[in-house]
Amino acid sequence: MINLKICIKKKYVVALSGGSDSIYLLDNLIKKINNKKIIACHVNYNFRPDSIIDENICQEYCKKNNIKLIVKNVYEDYNNFQKNFEKWAREIRYNFFKDVIKEYKFDEVLIAHNMNDDIETLLMQIEKKTLPVYWGIKKTTEIFDVKIRRQIIDVKKSEILNYLKLNALQYAVDSTNSNQKYTRNKIRAQLNENQFDHLLNIKKQLNQKLTKQNISIKRKITHNFININNFSGDEEYNLRLLFLFINKHTNSKEMYSRKKKTTKELLKQINSKKAFLKIEIADIVIIKDREWIYIYNNNQLKIIDKKIKYLSTQERVYFQGTDFSKYNKDLYVTNDWINLKNTAFYNGIILKEVYKKYKWSYMKRFFEPIIYEKYNKNIINKLF
């Protein structure tokens, strides 16, 4: 038995899959705290024909040890399943834990990730060259507003299996774990626990570097604009800087689903020699204005082109308090300078040439109104 460092006053939901790790965790937990402070939760996705075996093992163990067990059965047509299974299953699982925590007024969820899981995750992150918020698996996190604690993250798989064998405890074996089409399974098959000290040291160094990067980045992304000179010669740092900058100042979920690939392409465009870029991705807009990069949600950066008399109050405010009362209400007002620059005239000069002469900020153009006559594209208001 391990010495679980756990608060005996709290009440815990235990994620019980029926596998070796969760049985090991629960068996050690019941030796530490009162059974009344434990609820085991099992999700049967009915994805595998033998998943009922896992459920039965959970039922038998909890009945024998007088532990409350709540089972959630999920039924899906997996033949026509289009979603990412792991992501979908994770959301179901953690929402289930959240509901149980709330209903029974318990404190935390215990998940049985072990040291091997931690190392596998680290190696997968390195192999896939991802941009993780943490290298490996954190011991404590918060998911869906629920505190998650991984109590056996420092225990090796071999120790777990030896304990179960010594105590004659039955556990389920996931038949998909041997399927080599999954990257994690390939890595798992090659793991050598004798290398764990070395790999954990690598993990420590990577997370120390990540912490330093985040401290540096945090200082640079306080506003919705950054100078291109803030990017360094380190691509990983630049990708993190750009991703966190976008994430801080927008509500975009799209960036999470396309995280590294999209961020890498954005960085490439930003580092191009183009003085102006307007990049739209789902619900965000990124503007490059010479050496400055700006970020907006698309509802913050509006494109307007209509008669003055049809402007809403919100649109008038958008144009930073311009007094439209002195203009004919049938004149048009726009900030769509991109489409107008080659056809509109300002004091008899094509707008594009006027912009070039005054080197006017690209960003500023989206917030300054152009009041013009529709039929001849003559600009009426003073721009400069």
C-alpha positions in Angstrom: 0.0 0.0 0.0 1.2 3.5 -0.9 1.0 6.4 1.6 -1.7 8.5 -0.1 -1.2 12.1 0.9 -4.9 13.0 1.0 -7.2 15.1 3.2 -9.3 12.7 5.1 -11.9 15.5 5.8 -12.8 15.8 2.1 -15.2 13.7 0.1 -14.1 12.3 -3.2 -15.5 11.1 -6.5 -13.3 8.3 -7.9 -13.2 7.7 -11.7 -13.4 3.9 -11.7 -12.8 2.3 -15.1 -12.3 -1.2 -13.7 -8.8 -1.2 -15.0 -5.7 -1.8 -12.9 -4.9 1.8 -12.1 -8.3 2.8 -10.9 -8.8 -0.4 -8.8 -5.4 0.2 -7.3 -6.2 3.8 -6.4 -9.6 3.0 -4.9 -8.2 0.1 -2.9 -5.6 2.3 -1.3 -8.1 5.1 -0.8 -10.5 3.0 1.2 -7.7 2.2 3.6 -7.2 5.9 4.2 -10.7 7.4 4.5 -14.3 6.5 5.4 -16.2 4.7 2.7 -19.1 7.2 3.1 -16.8 9.9 1.8 -16.2 8.0 -1.5 -18.4 7.7 -4.6 -17.1 5.6 -7.5 -18.2 6.7 -11.0 -18.0 4.4 -14.0 -18.8 5.3 -17.6 -19.7 2.4 -20.0 -19.5 3.8 -23.5 -20.6 0.4 -24.9 -17.9 0.9 -27.5 -16.3 -2.5 -27.0 -18.2 -5.7 -27.0 -16.4 -6.7 -23.7 -17.1 -3.3 -21.9 -19.7 -5.1 -19.7 -16.8 -7.0 -18.1 -15.3 -3.7 -17.0 -18.6 -2.6 -15.5 -19.1 -5.9 -13.7 -15.7 -5.7 -12.1 -16.6 -2.2 -10.8 -19.9 -3.5 -9.5 -18.4 -6.5 -7.7 -15.5 -4.5 -6.2 -17.8 -1.7 -4.9 -20.4 -4.2 -3.5 -17.7 -6.2 -1.7 -16.2 -3.0 -0.2 -19.5 -1.2 0.5 -18.7 1.7 -1.8 -21.4 3.7 -3.6 -21.1 3.2 -7.3 -22.8 5.3 -10.0 -22.8 3.9 -13.5 -23.5 6.0 -16.6 -24.3 3.9 -19.7 -23.8 5.6 -23.1 -25.3 4.3 -26.3 -24.2 5.5 -29.7 -24.3 4.3 -33.2 -20.5 3.9 -33.5 -20.8 2.6 -37.1 -21.8 6.1 -38.2 -19.8 8.0 -35.5 -18.1 11.1 -37.0 -16.7 12.8 -33.9 -13.3 12.6 -32.3 -14.0 9.7 -29.9 -11.4 10.6 -27.3 -12.6 14.2 -27.1 -16.2 13.3 -27.1 -15.8 10.6 -24.4 -13.7 12.9 -22.3 -16.5 15.6 -22.3 -19.1 13.0 -21.3 -16.9 11.6 -18.6 -16.0 14.9 -16.9 -19.5 16.3 -17.2 -20.7 13.2 -15.5 -18.2 13.8 -12.6 -19.3 17.4 -12.4 -22.9 16.4 -12.1 -22.1 13.9 -9.3 -19.9 16.4 -7.4 -22.7 18.9 -7.6 -25.5 16.6 -6.6 -23.8 15.0 -3.6 -21.8 18.1 -2.6 -18.5 16.3 -2.8 -15.1 18.1 -3.1 -12.8 16.6 -5.7 -12.4 14.0 -8.4 -9.6 11.5 -8.2 -8.2 10.2 -11.5 -5.9 7.2 -11.7 -3.2 8.4 -14.0 0.1 6.9 -13.1 3.8 7.7 -13.8 3.7 5.6 -17.1 0.8 7.7 -18.3 2.7 10.9 -17.5 5.8 9.7 -19.4 3.7 8.5 -22.4 2.0 11.9 -22.6 5.4 13.6 -22.5 6.8 11.5 -25.3 3.7 12.0 -27.4 4.0 15.7 -27.0 7.6 15.7 -28.0 7.0 13.4 -31.0 4.0 15.4 -32.3 5.8 18.7 -31.6 2.8 20.1 -29.9 2.5 23.4 -27.9 1.3 22.0 -24.5 0.3 24.2 -21.6 2.2 21.7 -19.5 4.6 18.9 -20.4 3.3 15.6 -19.3 0.3 15.4 -16.9 -0.3 17.8 -14.1 -1.0 16.3 -10.7 -3.9 18.7 -10.1 -6.0 20.5 -12.6 -9.4 22.0 -12.9 -11.8 20.7 -15.6 -15.3 22.1 -16.1 -15.0 23.9 -12.7 -14.2 20.7 -10.9 -10.9 20.1 -9.1 -9.1 17.0 -10.5 -6.4 15.3 -8.5 -4.2 12.5 -9.9 -3.2 10.8 -6.7 -1.0 8.1 -8.1 0.9 10.0 -10.8 4.2 9.2 -9.0 3.5 5.4 -9.0 4.9 3.2 -11.8 2.7 0.7 -13.6 4.8 -2.2 -12.5 4.2 -1.3 -8.8 0.5 -1.2 -9.5 0.4 -4.6 -11.1 2.6 -6.1 -8.3 0.2 -4.7 -5.7 -2.9 -6.1 -7.5 -1.2 -9.5 -7.8 -0.1 -9.6 -4.2 -3.6 -8.7 -3.0 -5.4 -10.9 -5.5 -7.5 -8.0 -6.9 -9.3 -8.5 -10.2 -9.1 -5.8 -12.8 -10.2 -5.3 -16.4 -7.8 -5.1 -19.4 -8.8 -2.7 -22.2 -8.6 -4.8 -25.4 -7.9 -1.7 -27.5 -4.6 -1.1 -25.6 -2.8 -3.6 -27.9 -3.9 -1.8 -31.1 -0.7 -0.4 -32.6 -2.6 2.1 -34.8 -2.8 4.4 -31.7 0.4 6.4 -31.1 0.1 6.0 -27.3 0.0 2.3 -27.6 3.1 2.3 -29.8 4.9 4.4 -27.2 3.6 2.3 -24.3 5.0 -0.9 -25.9 8.5 0.6 -26.0 8.5 2.1 -22.5 11.3 1.2 -20.2 10.7 2.1 -16.6 14.5 2.2 -16.0 14.6 5.4 -18.1 11.9 7.2 -16.2 14.3 9.2 -13.9 16.0 10.6 -17.0 12.7 11.3 -18.8 11.2 13.0 -15.7 14.3 15.2 -15.6 13.6 16.2 -19.2 10.0 16.9 -18.3 11.2 19.1 -15.4 13.5 21.1 -17.6 10.9 21.6 -20.3 8.3 22.8 -17.8 10.9 25.2 -16.3 11.6 26.6 -19.7 7.8 26.8 -20.3 7.3 28.7 -17.1 10.0 31.3 -18.1 8.4 31.7 -21.5 5.0 32.2 -20.1 6.3 34.9 -17.7 8.0 36.7 -20.6 4.9 36.4 -22.8 2.5 37.5 -20.2 4.2 40.9 -20.1 3.9 41.3 -23.8 0.2 40.6 -24.4 -1.5 42.9 -22.0 -3.0 44.9 -24.9 -4.8 43.8 -28.1 -1.7 44.8 -30.1 1.9 43.8 -30.1 5.0 44.9 -31.9 6.5 42.5 -34.4 9.9 43.0 -32.7 8.5 41.0 -29.7 9.0 37.9 -31.7 12.4 36.2 -31.2 14.5 33.7 -33.1 12.9 30.8 -31.2 10.0 29.4 -33.2 8.5 27.6 -30.2 8.5 30.9 -28.2 7.0 32.8 -31.2 4.2 30.2 -31.6 3.3 30.4 -27.9 3.4 34.2 -28.0 1.1 34.4 -30.9 -1.3 31.7 -29.7 -1.6 33.2 -26.2 -1.9 36.7 -27.6 -4.9 35.6 -29.7 -6.4 33.5 -26.9 -6.2 36.4 -24.4 -8.0 38.9 -26.5 -10.6 36.9 -28.4 -13.2 34.3 -27.6 -12.2 32.0 -30.4 -12.6 28.3 -29.9 -11.4 27.7 -33.4 -7.8 28.3 -32.5 -7.9 25.5 -29.9 -9.1 23.0 -32.5 -6.4 24.0 -35.0 -3.9 25.2 -32.5 -0.3 24.6 -33.9 -1.0 24.3 -37.6 -3.0 27.5 -37.8 -0.7 29.5 -35.5 2.3 28.4 -37.6 0.7 29.6 -40.8 -0.3 32.9 -39.1 3.3 33.4 -37.9 4.6 32.8 -41.4 2.3 35.5 -42.8 3.1 38.0 -40.1 6.8 37.5 -40.7 6.3 38.2 -44.4 7.5 41.5 -45.9 4.0 42.7 -46.5 3.2 45.9 -44.7 -0.5 45.2 -44.5 -2.4 42.0 -43.8 -6.0 41.4 -42.8 -6.4 37.7 -41.8 -9.8 36.3 -40.9 -10.1 33.0 -39.1 -13.6 31.9 -38.0 -14.5 34.6 -35.5 -11.3 36.5 -35.2 -9.6 39.2 -37.3 -5.8 39.8 -37.3 -4.4 43.0 -38.7 -0.8 43.6 -39.6 0.0 47.3 -39.8 3.6 47.6 -40.6 5.5 46.6 -37.4 2.2 46.3 -35.3 -0.1 43.3 -35.0 -3.7 43.8 -33.8 -6.3 41.2 -32.8 -10.1 41.6 -32.7 -13.2 39.5 -32.5 -15.0 40.0 -35.8 -17.9 41.8 -34.0 -15.4 44.4 -32.8 -14.0 45.2 -36.3 -17.1 46.0 -38.4 -17.2 46.8 -42.1 -19.8 49.5 -42.7 -21.1 50.9 -46.0 -24.5 52.7 -46.0 -26.2 56.0 -46.1 -25.7 58.2 -43.1 -29.4 58.2 -42.3 -29.3 54.4 -41.9 -26.5 54.4 -39.4 -27.4 52.8 -36.1 -26.4 54.4 -32.7 -23.8 51.6 -32.3 -22.3 52.3 -35.7 -22.1 56.0 -35.0 -20.2 55.3 -31.8 -18.0 52.9 -33.7 -16.7 55.9 -35.8 -15.4 57.4 -32.6 -17.9 60.2 -32.2 -17.8 61.7 -35.7 -20.4 64.4 -36.1 -22.5 63.3 -39.0 -25.2 66.0 -38.5 -23.3 68.5 -40.8 -23.5 66.1 -43.8 -26.3 65.3 -46.2 -28.0 62.2 -44.8 -28.1 60.6 -48.2 -24.3 60.6 -48.5 -22.7 57.3 -48.0 -20.3 56.5 -45.1 -17.9 53.6 -45.1 -14.7 52.2 -43.6 -14.3 49.7 -46.4 -11.2 51.5 -47.6 -9.8 48.3 -49.2 -12.5 48.1 -51.8 -12.7 51.9 -52.2 -9.0 52.8 -52.5 -8.8 52.2 -56.2 -12.1 53.9 -57.2 -12.6 56.9 -54.8 -11.1 60.3 -55.1 -9.9 62.7 -52.3 -9.4 66.3 -53.6 -9.2 64.9 -57.1 -6.5 62.3 -56.3 -7.1 58.5 -56.2 -7.4 57.4 -52.6 -4.7 54.8 -52.9 -2.1 57.5 -53.8 -3.3 59.7 -50.9 -2.8 56.9 -48.4 0.7 56.3 -49.9 1.6 60.0 -49.6 0.6 60.3 -45.9 1.6 56.8 -44.9 -1.6 56.6 -42.9 -2.0 53.7 -40.4 -3.8 50.7 -42.0 -5.4 50.0 -38.6 -6.7 53.6 -38.2 -8.5 53.4 -41.6 -11.0 50.8 -40.2 -12.1 53.3 -37.6 -12.2 56.6 -39.5 -15.3 57.1 -41.7 -15.1 57.9 -45.4 -18.1 60.0 -46.4 -18.6 59.9 -50.1 -20.9 60.5 -53.0 -22.1 57.1 -54.4 -22.3 58.1 -58.1 -18.8 59.6 -58.6 -17.0 58.3 -55.5 -15.9 61.8 -54.4 -14.9 61.9 -50.7 -16.5 64.8 -48.9 -15.1 64.7 -45.4 -11.5 65.6 -44.4 -9.3 62.6 -43.9 -6.0 64.2 -43.1 
